[in-house]
């Protein structure tokens, strides 16, 4: 039986250690949504902390706006 490997970021590249996609990858997003299902605010605080770290590591490779979108946009609650 295959063992589950968590999709976590490799620093300083911020790519997934399992699938190699930009982190948070799809699997990481699903896991985080499940882990923080009781508090979207706590998830956004956690992601904001990681975003601050990623800004330091990736400053030469992307813009703050692009990283904010990558780390936070998918996790915001949707109206409706």
PyMOL Python script that loads the backbone (N, CA, C, O; Angstrom):
from pymol import cmd

cmd.read_pdbstr("""\
ATOM      1  N   UNK A   1       0.847  -1.176   0.000  1.00  0.00           N
ATOM      2  CA  UNK A   1       0.000   0.000   0.000  1.00  0.00           C
ATOM      3  C   UNK A   1       0.899   1.250   0.000  1.00  0.00           C
ATOM      4  O   UNK A   1       1.806   1.360   0.825  1.00  0.00           O
ATOM      5  N   UNK A   2       0.648   2.181  -0.919  1.00  0.00           N
ATOM      6  CA  UNK A   2       1.468   3.386  -0.961  1.00  0.00           C
ATOM      7  C   UNK A   2       1.262   4.237   0.288  1.00  0.00           C
ATOM      8  O   UNK A   2       0.148   4.361   0.796  1.00  0.00           O
ATOM      9  N   UNK A   3       2.346   4.813   0.768  1.00  0.00           N
ATOM     10  CA  UNK A   3       2.282   5.676   1.936  1.00  0.00           C
ATOM     11  C   UNK A   3       2.041   7.110   1.489  1.00  0.00           C
ATOM     12  O   UNK A   3       2.626   7.564   0.506  1.00  0.00           O
ATOM     13  N   UNK A   4       1.175   7.829   2.213  1.00  0.00           N
ATOM     14  CA  UNK A   4       0.896   9.227   1.889  1.00  0.00           C
ATOM     15  C   UNK A   4       2.100  10.071   2.225  1.00  0.00           C
ATOM     16  O   UNK A   4       2.683   9.937   3.301  1.00  0.00           O
ATOM     17  N   UNK A   5       2.472  10.939   1.311  1.00  0.00           N
ATOM     18  CA  UNK A   5       3.548  11.898   1.538  1.00  0.00           C
ATOM     19  C   UNK A   5       2.946  13.294   1.472  1.00  0.00           C
ATOM     20  O   UNK A   5       2.362  13.668   0.455  1.00  0.00           O
ATOM     21  N   UNK A   6       3.082  14.073   2.551  1.00  0.00           N
ATOM     22  CA  UNK A   6       2.489  15.414   2.536  1.00  0.00           C
ATOM     23  C   UNK A   6       3.162  16.309   1.501  1.00  0.00           C
ATOM     24  O   UNK A   6       4.378  16.272   1.315  1.00  0.00           O
ATOM     25  N   UNK A   7       2.355  17.097   0.848  1.00  0.00           N
ATOM     26  CA  UNK A   7       2.830  18.032  -0.172  1.00  0.00           C
ATOM     27  C   UNK A   7       3.245  19.328   0.519  1.00  0.00           C
ATOM     28  O   UNK A   7       2.431  20.230   0.715  1.00  0.00           O
ATOM     29  N   UNK A   8       4.513  19.405   0.883  1.00  0.00           N
ATOM     30  CA  UNK A   8       5.057  20.561   1.591  1.00  0.00           C
ATOM     31  C   UNK A   8       6.064  21.276   0.701  1.00  0.00           C
ATOM     32  O   UNK A   8       6.580  20.711  -0.263  1.00  0.00           O
ATOM     33  N   UNK A   9       6.329  22.522   1.044  1.00  0.00           N
ATOM     34  CA  UNK A   9       7.227  23.352   0.233  1.00  0.00           C
ATOM     35  C   UNK A   9       8.687  23.047   0.525  1.00  0.00           C
ATOM     36  O   UNK A   9       9.077  22.816   1.670  1.00  0.00           O
ATOM     37  N   UNK A  10       9.482  23.051  -0.536  1.00  0.00           N
ATOM     38  CA  UNK A  10      10.934  22.994  -0.417  1.00  0.00           C
ATOM     39  C   UNK A  10      11.438  24.426  -0.527  1.00  0.00           C
ATOM     40  O   UNK A  10      11.142  25.129  -1.494  1.00  0.00           O
ATOM     41  N   UNK A  11      12.192  24.842   0.460  1.00  0.00           N
ATOM     42  CA  UNK A  11      12.723  26.205   0.438  1.00  0.00           C
ATOM     43  C   UNK A  11      14.162  26.165  -0.023  1.00  0.00           C
ATOM     44  O   UNK A  11      14.870  25.209   0.292  1.00  0.00           O
ATOM     45  N   UNK A  12      14.618  27.149  -0.746  1.00  0.00           N
ATOM     46  CA  UNK A  12      14.013  28.452  -1.007  1.00  0.00           C
ATOM     47  C   UNK A  12      13.202  28.523  -2.302  1.00  0.00           C
ATOM     48  O   UNK A  12      12.748  29.603  -2.678  1.00  0.00           O
ATOM     49  N   UNK A  13      13.014  27.404  -2.986  1.00  0.00           N
ATOM     50  CA  UNK A  13      12.315  27.453  -4.285  1.00  0.00           C
ATOM     51  C   UNK A  13      10.802  27.557  -4.152  1.00  0.00           C
ATOM     52  O   UNK A  13      10.129  28.012  -5.076  1.00  0.00           O
ATOM     53  N   UNK A  14      10.264  27.141  -3.016  1.00  0.00           N
ATOM     54  CA  UNK A  14       8.818  27.112  -2.799  1.00  0.00           C
ATOM     55  C   UNK A  14       8.120  26.263  -3.856  1.00  0.00           C
ATOM     56  O   UNK A  14       7.066  26.626  -4.378  1.00  0.00           O
ATOM     57  N   UNK A  15       8.742  25.115  -4.157  1.00  0.00           N
ATOM     58  CA  UNK A  15       8.137  24.105  -5.027  1.00  0.00           C
ATOM     59  C   UNK A  15       7.788  22.926  -4.123  1.00  0.00           C
ATOM     60  O   UNK A  15       8.434  22.706  -3.099  1.00  0.00           O
ATOM     61  N   UNK A  16       6.773  22.180  -4.506  1.00  0.00           N
ATOM     62  CA  UNK A  16       6.334  21.039  -3.714  1.00  0.00           C
ATOM     63  C   UNK A  16       7.406  19.945  -3.713  1.00  0.00           C
ATOM     64  O   UNK A  16       7.950  19.598  -4.761  1.00  0.00           O
ATOM     65  N   UNK A  17       7.699  19.412  -2.543  1.00  0.00           N
ATOM     66  CA  UNK A  17       8.690  18.343  -2.420  1.00  0.00           C
ATOM     67  C   UNK A  17       8.223  17.040  -3.048  1.00  0.00           C
ATOM     68  O   UNK A  17       9.050  16.188  -3.374  1.00  0.00           O
ATOM     69  N   UNK A  18       6.928  16.864  -3.224  1.00  0.00           N
ATOM     70  CA  UNK A  18       6.398  15.620  -3.763  1.00  0.00           C
ATOM     71  C   UNK A  18       6.183  15.705  -5.272  1.00  0.00           C
ATOM     72  O   UNK A  18       6.671  14.854  -6.016  1.00  0.00           O
ATOM     73  N   UNK A  19       5.461  16.718  -5.723  1.00  0.00           N
ATOM     74  CA  UNK A  19       5.083  16.777  -7.136  1.00  0.00           C
ATOM     75  C   UNK A  19       5.875  17.805  -7.942  1.00  0.00           C
ATOM     76  O   UNK A  19       5.829  17.786  -9.172  1.00  0.00           O
ATOM     77  N   UNK A  20       6.593  18.692  -7.278  1.00  0.00           N
ATOM     78  CA  UNK A  20       7.418  19.679  -7.964  1.00  0.00           C
ATOM     79  C   UNK A  20       6.686  20.913  -8.456  1.00  0.00           C
ATOM     80  O   UNK A  20       7.304  21.805  -9.036  1.00  0.00           O
ATOM     81  N   UNK A  21       5.383  20.981  -8.236  1.00  0.00           N
ATOM     82  CA  UNK A  21       4.601  22.147  -8.667  1.00  0.00           C
ATOM     83  C   UNK A  21       4.858  23.328  -7.728  1.00  0.00           C
ATOM     84  O   UNK A  21       5.335  23.153  -6.607  1.00  0.00           O
ATOM     85  N   UNK A  22       4.536  24.522  -8.203  1.00  0.00           N
ATOM     86  CA  UNK A  22       4.623  25.706  -7.348  1.00  0.00           C
ATOM     87  C   UNK A  22       3.745  25.464  -6.117  1.00  0.00           C
ATOM     88  O   UNK A  22       2.590  25.051  -6.232  1.00  0.00           O
ATOM     89  N   UNK A  23       4.312  25.727  -4.947  1.00  0.00           N
ATOM     90  CA  UNK A  23       3.570  25.490  -3.713  1.00  0.00           C
ATOM     91  C   UNK A  23       2.806  26.740  -3.309  1.00  0.00           C
ATOM     92  O   UNK A  23       3.367  27.832  -3.400  1.00  0.00           O
ATOM     93  N   UNK A  24       1.571  26.641  -2.874  1.00  0.00           N
ATOM     94  CA  UNK A  24       0.855  25.414  -2.583  1.00  0.00           C
ATOM     95  C   UNK A  24       0.278  24.772  -3.842  1.00  0.00           C
ATOM     96  O   UNK A  24      -0.454  25.405  -4.603  1.00  0.00           O
ATOM     97  N   UNK A  25       0.623  23.510  -4.039  1.00  0.00           N
ATOM     98  CA  UNK A  25       0.111  22.755  -5.180  1.00  0.00           C
ATOM     99  C   UNK A  25      -1.334  22.353  -4.889  1.00  0.00           C
ATOM    100  O   UNK A  25      -1.846  22.624  -3.803  1.00  0.00           O
ATOM    101  N   UNK A  26      -1.982  21.721  -5.836  1.00  0.00           N
ATOM    102  CA  UNK A  26      -3.395  21.331  -5.659  1.00  0.00           C
ATOM    103  C   UNK A  26      -3.584  20.410  -4.459  1.00  0.00           C
ATOM    104  O   UNK A  26      -4.527  20.577  -3.685  1.00  0.00           O
ATOM    105  N   UNK A  27      -2.690  19.442  -4.306  1.00  0.00           N
ATOM    106  CA  UNK A  27      -2.812  18.506  -3.181  1.00  0.00           C
ATOM    107  C   UNK A  27      -2.619  19.226  -1.846  1.00  0.00           C
ATOM    108  O   UNK A  27      -3.317  18.927  -0.878  1.00  0.00           O
ATOM    109  N   UNK A  28      -1.682  20.165  -1.788  1.00  0.00           N
ATOM    110  CA  UNK A  28      -1.462  20.934  -0.555  1.00  0.00           C
ATOM    111  C   UNK A  28      -2.690  21.787  -0.242  1.00  0.00           C
ATOM    112  O   UNK A  28      -3.095  21.890   0.916  1.00  0.00           O
ATOM    113  N   UNK A  29      -3.279  22.393  -1.257  1.00  0.00           N
ATOM    114  CA  UNK A  29      -4.476  23.213  -1.041  1.00  0.00           C
ATOM    115  C   UNK A  29      -5.607  22.381  -0.453  1.00  0.00           C
ATOM    116  O   UNK A  29      -6.261  22.800   0.502  1.00  0.00           O
ATOM    117  N   UNK A  30      -5.835  21.208  -1.020  1.00  0.00           N
ATOM    118  CA  UNK A  30      -6.901  20.338  -0.502  1.00  0.00           C
ATOM    119  C   UNK A  30      -6.624  19.929   0.939  1.00  0.00           C
ATOM    120  O   UNK A  30      -7.527  19.936   1.776  1.00  0.00           O
ATOM    121  N   UNK A  31      -5.381  19.574   1.226  1.00  0.00           N
ATOM    122  CA  UNK A  31      -5.021  19.173   2.584  1.00  0.00           C
ATOM    123  C   UNK A  31      -5.199  20.332   3.559  1.00  0.00           C
ATOM    124  O   UNK A  31      -5.721  20.146   4.658  1.00  0.00           O
ATOM    125  N   UNK A  32      -4.771  21.517   3.164  1.00  0.00           N
ATOM    126  CA  UNK A  32      -4.898  22.691   4.035  1.00  0.00           C
ATOM    127  C   UNK A  32      -6.361  23.061   4.269  1.00  0.00           C
ATOM    128  O   UNK A  32      -6.743  23.408   5.386  1.00  0.00           O
ATOM    129  N   UNK A  33      -7.177  22.988   3.222  1.00  0.00           N
ATOM    130  CA  UNK A  33      -8.601  23.277   3.394  1.00  0.00           C
ATOM    131  C   UNK A  33      -9.240  22.291   4.366  1.00  0.00           C
ATOM    132  O   UNK A  33     -10.094  22.670   5.167  1.00  0.00           O
ATOM    133  N   UNK A  34      -8.831  21.041   4.295  1.00  0.00           N
ATOM    134  CA  UNK A  34      -9.341  20.045   5.228  1.00  0.00           C
ATOM    135  C   UNK A  34      -8.857  20.288   6.651  1.00  0.00           C
ATOM    136  O   UNK A  34      -9.633  20.207   7.604  1.00  0.00           O
ATOM    137  N   UNK A  35      -7.581  20.583   6.785  1.00  0.00           N
ATOM    138  CA  UNK A  35      -6.992  20.807   8.097  1.00  0.00           C
ATOM    139  C   UNK A  35      -7.582  22.038   8.789  1.00  0.00           C
ATOM    140  O   UNK A  35      -7.763  22.047  10.007  1.00  0.00           O
ATOM    141  N   UNK A  36      -7.875  23.063   8.011  1.00  0.00           N
ATOM    142  CA  UNK A  36      -8.383  24.323   8.565  1.00  0.00           C
ATOM    143  C   UNK A  36      -9.873  24.520   8.270  1.00  0.00           C
ATOM    144  O   UNK A  36     -10.346  25.655   8.230  1.00  0.00           O
ATOM    145  N   UNK A  37     -10.604  23.446   8.067  1.00  0.00           N
ATOM    146  CA  UNK A  37     -12.022  23.556   7.690  1.00  0.00           C
ATOM    147  C   UNK A  37     -12.861  24.291   8.729  1.00  0.00           C
ATOM    148  O   UNK A  37     -13.906  24.854   8.401  1.00  0.00           O
ATOM    149  N   UNK A  38     -12.412  24.287   9.972  1.00  0.00           N
ATOM    150  CA  UNK A  38     -13.160  24.959  11.037  1.00  0.00           C
ATOM    151  C   UNK A  38     -12.823  26.439  11.149  1.00  0.00           C
ATOM    152  O   UNK A  38     -13.553  27.184  11.803  1.00  0.00           O
ATOM    153  N   UNK A  39     -11.724  26.888  10.522  1.00  0.00           N
ATOM    154  CA  UNK A  39     -11.336  28.289  10.648  1.00  0.00           C
ATOM    155  C   UNK A  39     -10.566  28.769   9.425  1.00  0.00           C
ATOM    156  O   UNK A  39      -9.350  28.607   9.324  1.00  0.00           O
ATOM    157  N   UNK A  40     -11.306  29.357   8.510  1.00  0.00           N
ATOM    158  CA  UNK A  40     -10.674  29.919   7.316  1.00  0.00           C
ATOM    159  C   UNK A  40      -9.747  31.063   7.694  1.00  0.00           C
ATOM    160  O   UNK A  40      -8.727  31.276   7.038  1.00  0.00           O
ATOM    161  N   UNK A  41     -10.087  31.803   8.745  1.00  0.00           N
ATOM    162  CA  UNK A  41      -9.235  32.894   9.205  1.00  0.00           C
ATOM    163  C   UNK A  41      -7.869  32.360   9.639  1.00  0.00           C
ATOM    164  O   UNK A  41      -6.840  32.939   9.290  1.00  0.00           O
ATOM    165  N   UNK A  42      -7.851  31.272  10.390  1.00  0.00           N
ATOM    166  CA  UNK A  42      -6.581  30.678  10.818  1.00  0.00           C
ATOM    167  C   UNK A  42      -5.766  30.224   9.610  1.00  0.00           C
ATOM    168  O   UNK A  42      -4.544  30.374   9.600  1.00  0.00           O
ATOM    169  N   UNK A  43      -6.423  29.674   8.600  1.00  0.00           N
ATOM    170  CA  UNK A  43      -5.721  29.265   7.378  1.00  0.00           C
ATOM    171  C   UNK A  43      -5.081  30.472   6.711  1.00  0.00           C
ATOM    172  O   UNK A  43      -3.924  30.404   6.296  1.00  0.00           O
ATOM    173  N   UNK A  44      -5.807  31.566   6.603  1.00  0.00           N
ATOM    174  CA  UNK A  44      -5.266  32.756   5.961  1.00  0.00           C
ATOM    175  C   UNK A  44      -4.111  33.354   6.762  1.00  0.00           C
ATOM    176  O   UNK A  44      -3.161  33.873   6.175  1.00  0.00           O
ATOM    177  N   UNK A  45      -4.177  33.289   8.076  1.00  0.00           N
ATOM    178  CA  UNK A  45      -3.061  33.763   8.903  1.00  0.00           C
ATOM    179  C   UNK A  45      -1.833  32.884   8.666  1.00  0.00           C
ATOM    180  O   UNK A  45      -0.725  33.394   8.502  1.00  0.00           O
ATOM    181  N   UNK A  46      -2.028  31.586   8.648  1.00  0.00           N
ATOM    182  CA  UNK A  46      -0.922  30.651   8.384  1.00  0.00           C
ATOM    183  C   UNK A  46      -0.306  30.916   7.013  1.00  0.00           C
ATOM    184  O   UNK A  46       0.915  31.005   6.880  1.00  0.00           O
ATOM    185  N   UNK A  47      -1.154  31.040   6.000  1.00  0.00           N
ATOM    186  CA  UNK A  47      -0.651  31.289   4.647  1.00  0.00           C
ATOM    187  C   UNK A  47       0.030  32.651   4.548  1.00  0.00           C
ATOM    188  O   UNK A  47       1.015  32.795   3.824  1.00  0.00           O
ATOM    189  N   UNK A  48      -0.474  33.642   5.259  1.00  0.00           N
ATOM    190  CA  UNK A  48       0.157  34.955   5.268  1.00  0.00           C
ATOM    191  C   UNK A  48       1.553  34.912   5.864  1.00  0.00           C
ATOM    192  O   UNK A  48       2.453  35.609   5.396  1.00  0.00           O
ATOM    193  N   UNK A  49       1.735  34.101   6.889  1.00  0.00           N
ATOM    194  CA  UNK A  49       3.056  33.921   7.488  1.00  0.00           C
ATOM    195  C   UNK A  49       4.012  33.282   6.481  1.00  0.00           C
ATOM    196  O   UNK A  49       5.153  33.719   6.331  1.00  0.00           O
ATOM    197  N   UNK A  50       3.539  32.251   5.799  1.00  0.00           N
ATOM    198  CA  UNK A  50       4.379  31.604   4.779  1.00  0.00           C
ATOM    199  C   UNK A  50       4.648  32.545   3.614  1.00  0.00           C
ATOM    200  O   UNK A  50       5.738  32.533   3.043  1.00  0.00           O
ATOM    201  N   UNK A  51       3.666  33.355   3.261  1.00  0.00           N
ATOM    202  CA  UNK A  51       3.846  34.339   2.196  1.00  0.00           C
ATOM    203  C   UNK A  51       4.987  35.290   2.541  1.00  0.00           C
ATOM    204  O   UNK A  51       5.814  35.596   1.682  1.00  0.00           O
ATOM    205  N   UNK A  52       5.043  35.758   3.772  1.00  0.00           N
ATOM    206  CA  UNK A  52       6.117  36.661   4.183  1.00  0.00           C
ATOM    207  C   UNK A  52       7.479  35.997   4.020  1.00  0.00           C
ATOM    208  O   UNK A  52       8.436  36.645   3.596  1.00  0.00           O
ATOM    209  N   UNK A  53       7.576  34.712   4.353  1.00  0.00           N
ATOM    210  CA  UNK A  53       8.825  33.983   4.175  1.00  0.00           C
ATOM    211  C   UNK A  53       9.158  33.812   2.695  1.00  0.00           C
ATOM    212  O   UNK A  53      10.310  33.964   2.289  1.00  0.00           O
ATOM    213  N   UNK A  54       8.146  33.495   1.896  1.00  0.00           N
ATOM    214  CA  UNK A  54       8.360  33.305   0.454  1.00  0.00           C
ATOM    215  C   UNK A  54       8.779  34.604  -0.221  1.00  0.00           C
ATOM    216  O   UNK A  54       9.567  34.588  -1.167  1.00  0.00           O
ATOM    217  N   UNK A  55       8.260  35.720   0.256  1.00  0.00           N
ATOM    218  CA  UNK A  55       8.655  37.014  -0.314  1.00  0.00           C
ATOM    219  C   UNK A  55      10.156  37.230  -0.184  1.00  0.00           C
ATOM    220  O   UNK A  55      10.791  37.762  -1.095  1.00  0.00           O
ATOM    221  N   UNK A  56      10.719  36.823   0.938  1.00  0.00           N
ATOM    222  CA  UNK A  56      12.158  36.941   1.137  1.00  0.00           C
ATOM    223  C   UNK A  56      12.912  36.019   0.182  1.00  0.00           C
ATOM    224  O   UNK A  56      13.884  36.432  -0.450  1.00  0.00           O
ATOM    225  N   UNK A  57      12.466  34.785   0.080  1.00  0.00           N
ATOM    226  CA  UNK A  57      13.154  33.798  -0.752  1.00  0.00           C
ATOM    227  C   UNK A  57      13.008  34.059  -2.247  1.00  0.00           C
ATOM    228  O   UNK A  57      13.927  33.776  -3.016  1.00  0.00           O
ATOM    229  N   UNK A  58      11.871  34.590  -2.662  1.00  0.00           N
ATOM    230  CA  UNK A  58      11.569  34.700  -4.097  1.00  0.00           C
ATOM    231  C   UNK A  58      11.536  36.128  -4.622  1.00  0.00           C
ATOM    232  O   UNK A  58      11.072  36.358  -5.739  1.00  0.00           O
ATOM    233  N   UNK A  59      12.011  37.081  -3.853  1.00  0.00           N
ATOM    234  CA  UNK A  59      11.928  38.491  -4.231  1.00  0.00           C
ATOM    235  C   UNK A  59      12.521  38.773  -5.607  1.00  0.00           C
ATOM    236  O   UNK A  59      12.003  39.621  -6.334  1.00  0.00           O
ATOM    237  N   UNK A  60      13.570  38.097  -5.970  1.00  0.00           N
ATOM    238  CA  UNK A  60      14.222  38.341  -7.259  1.00  0.00           C
ATOM    239  C   UNK A  60      13.522  37.647  -8.422  1.00  0.00           C
ATOM    240  O   UNK A  60      13.862  37.890  -9.580  1.00  0.00           O
ATOM    241  N   UNK A  61      12.542  36.781  -8.126  1.00  0.00           N
ATOM    242  CA  UNK A  61      11.938  35.956  -9.170  1.00  0.00           C
ATOM    243  C   UNK A  61      10.483  36.267  -9.489  1.00  0.00           C
ATOM    244  O   UNK A  61       9.958  35.801 -10.499  1.00  0.00           O
ATOM    245  N   UNK A  62       9.827  37.050  -8.639  1.00  0.00           N
ATOM    246  CA  UNK A  62       8.403  37.320  -8.849  1.00  0.00           C
ATOM    247  C   UNK A  62       8.021  38.611  -8.126  1.00  0.00           C
ATOM    248  O   UNK A  62       8.845  39.225  -7.448  1.00  0.00           O
ATOM    249  N   UNK A  63       6.779  39.005  -8.280  1.00  0.00           N
ATOM    250  CA  UNK A  63       6.313  40.224  -7.618  1.00  0.00           C
ATOM    251  C   UNK A  63       5.538  39.874  -6.343  1.00  0.00           C
ATOM    252  O   UNK A  63       4.996  38.775  -6.225  1.00  0.00           O
ATOM    253  N   UNK A  64       5.487  40.794  -5.407  1.00  0.00           N
ATOM    254  CA  UNK A  64       4.677  40.550  -4.211  1.00  0.00           C
ATOM    255  C   UNK A  64       3.214  40.257  -4.556  1.00  0.00           C
ATOM    256  O   UNK A  64       2.589  39.406  -3.923  1.00  0.00           O
ATOM    257  N   UNK A  65       2.673  40.948  -5.543  1.00  0.00           N
ATOM    258  CA  UNK A  65       1.270  40.721  -5.923  1.00  0.00           C
ATOM    259  C   UNK A  65       1.060  39.301  -6.454  1.00  0.00           C
ATOM    260  O   UNK A  65       0.060  38.660  -6.133  1.00  0.00           O
ATOM    261  N   UNK A  66       1.990  38.817  -7.254  1.00  0.00           N
ATOM    262  CA  UNK A  66       1.865  37.461  -7.795  1.00  0.00           C
ATOM    263  C   UNK A  66       1.945  36.421  -6.685  1.00  0.00           C
ATOM    264  O   UNK A  66       1.199  35.442  -6.691  1.00  0.00           O
ATOM    265  N   UNK A  67       2.841  36.633  -5.740  1.00  0.00           N
ATOM    266  CA  UNK A  67       2.943  35.694  -4.621  1.00  0.00           C
ATOM    267  C   UNK A  67       1.709  35.751  -3.736  1.00  0.00           C
ATOM    268  O   UNK A  67       1.230  34.713  -3.280  1.00  0.00           O
ATOM    269  N   UNK A  68       1.192  36.935  -3.488  1.00  0.00           N
ATOM    270  CA  UNK A  68      -0.018  37.053  -2.680  1.00  0.00           C
ATOM    271  C   UNK A  68      -1.163  36.302  -3.342  1.00  0.00           C
ATOM    272  O   UNK A  68      -1.933  35.621  -2.664  1.00  0.00           O
ATOM    273  N   UNK A  69      -1.280  36.418  -4.641  1.00  0.00           N
ATOM    274  CA  UNK A  69      -2.321  35.690  -5.357  1.00  0.00           C
ATOM    275  C   UNK A  69      -2.107  34.180  -5.226  1.00  0.00           C
ATOM    276  O   UNK A  69      -3.046  33.437  -4.939  1.00  0.00           O
ATOM    277  N   UNK A  70      -0.893  33.743  -5.433  1.00  0.00           N
ATOM    278  CA  UNK A  70      -0.551  32.313  -5.349  1.00  0.00           C
ATOM    279  C   UNK A  70      -0.837  31.735  -3.969  1.00  0.00           C
ATOM    280  O   UNK A  70      -1.355  30.624  -3.858  1.00  0.00           O
ATOM    281  N   UNK A  71      -0.506  32.476  -2.920  1.00  0.00           N
ATOM    282  CA  UNK A  71      -0.645  31.956  -1.566  1.00  0.00           C
ATOM    283  C   UNK A  71      -2.022  32.169  -0.958  1.00  0.00           C
ATOM    284  O   UNK A  71      -2.455  31.363  -0.135  1.00  0.00           O
ATOM    285  N   UNK A  72      -2.724  33.239  -1.343  1.00  0.00           N
ATOM    286  CA  UNK A  72      -3.940  33.598  -0.616  1.00  0.00           C
ATOM    287  C   UNK A  72      -5.244  33.538  -1.403  1.00  0.00           C
ATOM    288  O   UNK A  72      -6.288  33.219  -0.835  1.00  0.00           O
ATOM    289  N   UNK A  73      -5.204  33.835  -2.684  1.00  0.00           N
ATOM    290  CA  UNK A  73      -6.458  33.976  -3.444  1.00  0.00           C
ATOM    291  C   UNK A  73      -7.337  32.733  -3.388  1.00  0.00           C
ATOM    292  O   UNK A  73      -8.554  32.846  -3.243  1.00  0.00           O
ATOM    293  N   UNK A  74      -6.751  31.576  -3.499  1.00  0.00           N
ATOM    294  CA  UNK A  74      -7.525  30.329  -3.507  1.00  0.00           C
ATOM    295  C   UNK A  74      -8.166  30.039  -2.154  1.00  0.00           C
ATOM    296  O   UNK A  74      -9.160  29.315  -2.092  1.00  0.00           O
ATOM    297  N   UNK A  75      -7.618  30.588  -1.070  1.00  0.00           N
ATOM    298  CA  UNK A  75      -8.092  30.256   0.270  1.00  0.00           C
ATOM    299  C   UNK A  75      -9.137  31.198   0.812  1.00  0.00           C
ATOM    300  O   UNK A  75      -9.735  30.935   1.855  1.00  0.00           O
ATOM    301  N   UNK A  76      -9.362  32.292   0.115  1.00  0.00           N
ATOM    302  CA  UNK A  76     -10.371  33.258   0.585  1.00  0.00           C
ATOM    303  C   UNK A  76     -11.762  32.654   0.450  1.00  0.00           C
ATOM    304  O   UNK A  76     -12.061  31.987  -0.541  1.00  0.00           O
ATOM    305  N   UNK A  77     -12.609  32.888   1.443  1.00  0.00           N
ATOM    306  CA  UNK A  77     -13.983  32.399   1.308  1.00  0.00           C
ATOM    307  C   UNK A  77     -14.702  33.121   0.177  1.00  0.00           C
ATOM    308  O   UNK A  77     -14.478  34.304  -0.079  1.00  0.00           O
ATOM    309  N   UNK A  78     -15.558  32.382  -0.480  1.00  0.00           N
ATOM    310  CA  UNK A  78     -16.337  32.961  -1.594  1.00  0.00           C
ATOM    311  C   UNK A  78     -17.728  33.317  -1.090  1.00  0.00           C
ATOM    312  O   UNK A  78     -18.344  32.566  -0.333  1.00  0.00           O
ATOM    313  N   UNK A  79     -18.206  34.468  -1.522  1.00  0.00           N
ATOM    314  CA  UNK A  79     -19.566  34.879  -1.171  1.00  0.00           C
ATOM    315  C   UNK A  79     -20.560  34.052  -1.977  1.00  0.00           C
ATOM    316  O   UNK A  79     -20.299  33.657  -3.112  1.00  0.00           O
ATOM    317  N   UNK A  80     -21.675  33.813  -1.371  1.00  0.00           N
ATOM    318  CA  UNK A  80     -22.747  33.161  -2.109  1.00  0.00           C
ATOM    319  C   UNK A  80     -23.088  31.899  -1.562  1.00  0.00           C
ATOM    320  O   UNK A  80     -23.980  31.224  -2.078  1.00  0.00           O
TER     321      UNK A  80
END
""", "prot")
cmd.dss("prot")
cmd.show_as("cartoon", "prot")
cmd.util.cbc("prot")
cmd.orient("prot")
